[in-house]
Amino acid sequence: MNDFRENPVVKAILSRRTIRSYKDTPLSREVIDVLLECAMWAPSGRNSQPCHVRVLTDKRALDALNTDFKNKVGWDTPAYTRWDVNPVYQGAPALFLIYAENKDAMNSGIMVENIAVAAEGLGLGSCIIASIGGLLDEPEGNKWKKIIGIPEHFQFCIAVAVGEKAEDPEPKERKTENFLIAEVTDYEAL
């Protein structure tokens, strides 16, 4: 009998966890390029390819982004998990920022999942981050669009932190009752 869970893609999906603690090891350019390629090949509605991705790897820039974020949302506001310990980028060496001309939750969501699953497949950790929109969706975030080369009229969609894992969290409970095969037995209702 075939154990489909041994397929490398399925294994990456089933083993991926949100990582909020990273080693200081920078990602190589080769790894970043592969993750960008995985993002580029994410499907999009009508092949519109609306999303633009920028990767921040400079520690000073990441810390400045964190300072701007905390100045905007508050230093003591729990806007994200571990807010009192971690920076908004979770201390990862790379932060992938996804923008689109019109806020595009569907296509950016597919893209961020490609990045997260590919990172897991490469033995890396990831943390999908929406809370940083508290800065990047506001006029104060336009400074960052200029810094990373995103047109000012584009909107922030989502981000994902990526790096070498410094933790191995246990999986969280899943709501299995939410996932069912819809067995049609009342054919008269059709």
KOLPA-50890 format. One record per residue (C-alpha): residue number from 0; residue in three letters; x, y, z. Coordinates in Angstrom, 1 decimal. Layout:
ATOM:NUM:ALA:X:Y:Z
...
This chain:
ATOM:0:MET:0.0:0.0:0.0
ATOM:1:ASN:1.3:3.4:-0.9
ATOM:2:ASP:1.9:5.8:2.0
ATOM:3:PHE:1.3:9.2:0.3
ATOM:4:ARG:2.5:11.0:3.4
ATOM:5:GLU:6.1:10.0:2.5
ATOM:6:ASN:5.9:12.2:-0.6
ATOM:7:PRO:8.4:15.0:-0.1
ATOM:8:VAL:5.8:17.7:-0.9
ATOM:9:VAL:3.2:16.2:1.4
ATOM:10:LYS:5.8:15.7:4.1
ATOM:11:ALA:6.8:19.4:3.9
ATOM:12:ILE:3.1:20.5:4.1
ATOM:13:LEU:2.3:18.2:7.0
ATOM:14:SER:5.5:19.0:9.0
ATOM:15:ARG:5.6:22.8:8.6
ATOM:16:ARG:5.1:24.7:11.8
ATOM:17:THR:5.2:28.4:12.5
ATOM:18:ILE:8.7:29.2:13.7
ATOM:19:ARG:9.2:32.3:15.9
ATOM:20:SER:12.8:31.6:16.9
ATOM:21:TYR:15.7:31.6:14.4
ATOM:22:LYS:19.4:31.1:14.4
ATOM:23:ASP:21.5:34.1:13.3
ATOM:24:THR:22.7:32.2:10.2
ATOM:25:PRO:22.0:34.3:7.1
ATOM:26:LEU:20.3:32.7:4.1
ATOM:27:SER:22.5:32.2:1.0
ATOM:28:ARG:21.6:34.1:-2.1
ATOM:29:GLU:21.0:30.7:-3.8
ATOM:30:VAL:18.3:29.8:-1.2
ATOM:31:ILE:16.7:33.2:-1.5
ATOM:32:ASP:16.7:32.9:-5.3
ATOM:33:VAL:15.0:29.4:-5.0
ATOM:34:LEU:12.3:30.8:-2.7
ATOM:35:LEU:11.7:33.7:-5.0
ATOM:36:GLU:11.4:31.3:-7.9
ATOM:37:CYS:8.8:29.3:-5.9
ATOM:38:ALA:6.9:32.5:-5.2
ATOM:39:MET:7.1:33.5:-8.9
ATOM:40:TRP:5.6:30.1:-9.9
ATOM:41:ALA:2.6:30.4:-7.6
ATOM:42:PRO:-0.6:30.2:-9.5
ATOM:43:SER:-2.7:33.4:-9.8
ATOM:44:GLY:-6.2:34.1:-11.0
ATOM:45:ARG:-6.3:34.3:-14.8
ATOM:46:ASN:-2.4:34.2:-14.7
ATOM:47:SER:-2.5:37.9:-13.7
ATOM:48:GLN:0.7:37.6:-11.6
ATOM:49:PRO:-0.2:40.7:-9.6
ATOM:50:CYS:2.1:40.3:-6.7
ATOM:51:HIS:5.5:41.8:-6.2
ATOM:52:VAL:8.0:40.4:-3.7
ATOM:53:ARG:10.9:42.1:-2.0
ATOM:54:VAL:13.2:40.4:0.5
ATOM:55:LEU:14.8:42.3:3.3
ATOM:56:THR:18.0:40.6:4.7
ATOM:57:ASP:19.9:43.6:6.1
ATOM:58:LYS:19.7:43.4:10.0
ATOM:59:ARG:19.8:47.1:10.4
ATOM:60:ALA:16.9:47.6:8.0
ATOM:61:LEU:14.9:44.8:9.7
ATOM:62:ASP:15.5:46.4:13.1
ATOM:63:ALA:14.5:49.8:11.7
ATOM:64:LEU:11.3:48.3:10.2
ATOM:65:ASN:10.6:46.8:13.6
ATOM:66:THR:11.1:50.1:15.3
ATOM:67:ASP:8.8:51.9:12.9
ATOM:68:PHE:6.2:49.1:13.4
ATOM:69:LYS:6.3:49.4:17.2
ATOM:70:ASN:6.3:53.2:17.1
ATOM:71:LYS:3.1:52.9:15.0
ATOM:72:VAL:1.2:50.2:16.8
ATOM:73:GLY:2.7:50.7:20.3
ATOM:74:TRP:5.6:49.2:22.2
ATOM:75:ASP:3.2:47.5:24.7
ATOM:76:THR:0.4:46.5:22.3
ATOM:77:PRO:0.2:42.7:21.7
ATOM:78:ALA:-0.2:43.1:17.9
ATOM:79:TYR:1.4:39.7:17.3
ATOM:80:THR:2.5:36.6:19.1
ATOM:81:ARG:5.5:37.0:21.4
ATOM:82:TRP:5.3:40.8:20.9
ATOM:83:ASP:7.1:41.4:24.2
ATOM:84:VAL:10.1:39.3:23.2
ATOM:85:ASN:10.5:39.1:19.5
ATOM:86:PRO:10.7:41.8:16.8
ATOM:87:VAL:7.8:41.7:14.3
ATOM:88:TYR:10.0:39.8:11.9
ATOM:89:GLN:10.5:37.2:14.6
ATOM:90:GLY:14.3:37.6:14.4
ATOM:91:ALA:14.5:35.7:11.1
ATOM:92:PRO:17.4:36.6:8.7
ATOM:93:ALA:15.1:37.2:5.8
ATOM:94:LEU:11.7:38.8:5.5
ATOM:95:PHE:9.7:38.3:2.2
ATOM:96:LEU:7.2:41.2:1.7
ATOM:97:ILE:4.4:40.7:-0.8
ATOM:98:TYR:2.6:43.7:-2.4
ATOM:99:ALA:0.0:44.0:-5.1
ATOM:100:GLU:-1.5:47.0:-7.0
ATOM:101:ASN:-4.8:46.1:-5.4
ATOM:102:LYS:-4.8:44.3:-2.0
ATOM:103:ASP:-4.9:40.7:-3.3
ATOM:104:ALA:-5.5:38.3:-0.5
ATOM:105:MET:-6.1:35.3:-2.7
ATOM:106:ASN:-3.0:35.5:-4.9
ATOM:107:SER:-0.7:36.7:-2.2
ATOM:108:GLY:-1.9:33.9:0.1
ATOM:109:ILE:-1.1:31.3:-2.5
ATOM:110:MET:2.3:32.9:-3.0
ATOM:111:VAL:3.2:33.0:0.7
ATOM:112:GLU:2.2:29.4:1.1
ATOM:113:ASN:4.5:28.4:-1.7
ATOM:114:ILE:7.4:30.2:0.1
ATOM:115:ALA:6.5:28.6:3.5
ATOM:116:VAL:6.2:25.1:2.1
ATOM:117:ALA:9.4:25.5:0.0
ATOM:118:ALA:11.3:26.8:3.0
ATOM:119:GLU:10.1:23.7:5.0
ATOM:120:GLY:11.2:21.4:2.2
ATOM:121:LEU:14.7:23.0:2.4
ATOM:122:GLY:14.9:22.4:6.1
ATOM:123:LEU:14.1:26.1:7.0
ATOM:124:GLY:11.5:27.6:9.2
ATOM:125:SER:8.9:30.3:8.4
ATOM:126:CYS:6.4:32.5:10.0
ATOM:127:ILE:3.6:34.1:8.0
ATOM:128:ILE:3.1:37.7:9.2
ATOM:129:ALA:0.1:39.9:8.6
ATOM:130:SER:0.4:42.2:11.6
ATOM:131:ILE:3.1:44.2:10.0
ATOM:132:GLY:0.4:45.6:7.8
ATOM:133:GLY:-0.4:47.9:10.8
ATOM:134:LEU:2.6:49.9:9.6
ATOM:135:LEU:2.9:49.0:5.9
ATOM:136:ASP:-0.8:49.7:5.1
ATOM:137:GLU:-0.5:53.2:6.6
ATOM:138:PRO:1.1:56.4:5.1
ATOM:139:GLU:4.1:55.8:7.4
ATOM:140:GLY:4.7:52.6:5.4
ATOM:141:ASN:5.3:54.5:2.2
ATOM:142:LYS:8.8:55.1:3.3
ATOM:143:TRP:9.4:51.4:3.2
ATOM:144:LYS:7.9:51.1:-0.3
ATOM:145:LYS:10.4:53.6:-1.5
ATOM:146:ILE:13.3:51.8:0.3
ATOM:147:ILE:12.5:48.4:-1.3
ATOM:148:GLY:11.3:49.7:-4.7
ATOM:149:ILE:7.6:49.2:-4.6
ATOM:150:PRO:5.3:51.7:-6.3
ATOM:151:GLU:3.6:54.0:-3.7
ATOM:152:HIS:0.1:53.1:-4.9
ATOM:153:PHE:0.7:49.3:-4.3
ATOM:154:GLN:-0.8:47.8:-1.1
ATOM:155:PHE:0.9:45.5:1.4
ATOM:156:CYS:-0.6:42.0:1.3
ATOM:157:ILE:1.4:39.7:3.6
ATOM:158:ALA:4.9:38.8:4.7
ATOM:159:VAL:6.8:35.7:5.6
ATOM:160:ALA:9.9:35.5:7.8
ATOM:161:VAL:12.3:32.7:6.8
ATOM:162:GLY:15.5:31.3:8.4
ATOM:163:GLU:17.2:28.4:10.1
ATOM:164:LYS:15.0:27.1:12.9
ATOM:165:ALA:16.1:27.6:16.5
ATOM:166:GLU:13.0:25.8:17.9
ATOM:167:ASP:10.9:22.7:17.0
ATOM:168:PRO:7.4:23.4:18.3
ATOM:169:GLU:4.9:20.6:18.7
ATOM:170:PRO:2.0:20.6:16.3
ATOM:171:LYS:-1.2:22.3:17.5
ATOM:172:GLU:-4.5:20.6:17.6
ATOM:173:ARG:-6.4:20.6:14.3
ATOM:174:LYS:-10.2:20.9:14.0
ATOM:175:THR:-10.7:17.7:12.1
ATOM:176:GLU:-14.5:18.0:12.2
ATOM:177:ASN:-14.2:20.9:9.8
ATOM:178:PHE:-12.8:18.7:7.0
ATOM:179:LEU:-15.3:16.2:5.6
ATOM:180:ILE:-16.1:14.6:2.3
ATOM:181:ALA:-19.6:15.8:1.2
ATOM:182:GLU:-21.4:12.6:0.4
ATOM:183:VAL:-24.5:13.3:-1.6
ATOM:184:THR:-27.2:10.8:-0.8
ATOM:185:ASP:-30.3:13.0:-1.4
ATOM:186:TYR:-30.4:13.0:-5.2
ATOM:187:GLU:-33.9:14.5:-5.2
ATOM:188:ALA:-32.4:17.7:-3.8
ATOM:189:LEU:-30.2:18.0:-6.9
